[in-house]
Amino acid sequence: MAYEYKVVQIREGLIGGKMSAGKLESTLNEWASKGWQLKQITSVEVRGRIGPGGVEGVLVTFERPVG
């Protein structure tokens, strides 16, 4: 069986802020309603738009069968 994948980046803009469980849950439910299944969540440091620093975020990987 062949699969396709979708990777979604979620980050919090506040310095020192923690990831919002509600934001993650909303993203999971949004993609699940389109037939995507959670494959993996990876914590990453995402570069911000201002300055050299980064903010904490996650990459959420979904998969679903092709066809």
Residue, then its C-alpha position, 0 to 999 in steps of 0.5 A: m500500500a502506498y502512502e502520502y505525507k503531510v508535515v505541519q509546523i506549529r510554533e508559539g510566538l511568545i518568548g519562553g512560552k510553552m506549546s499550547a495543547g489547544k493549538l496542537e489538538s485543533t491541528l490534529n482534529e483539522w487534519a484527521s477530519k480530512g483523512w490524515q492520521l498522526k504519524q509523528i510529532t518532533s520538537v524543533e527550534v524554529r527561527g523567528r522572523i525577528g532576530p537570530g533567536g528561535v522559538e520552540g515548536v513542533l513538526v507534526t507528520f501525518e500520513r494517509p493511504v494514496g487512492 
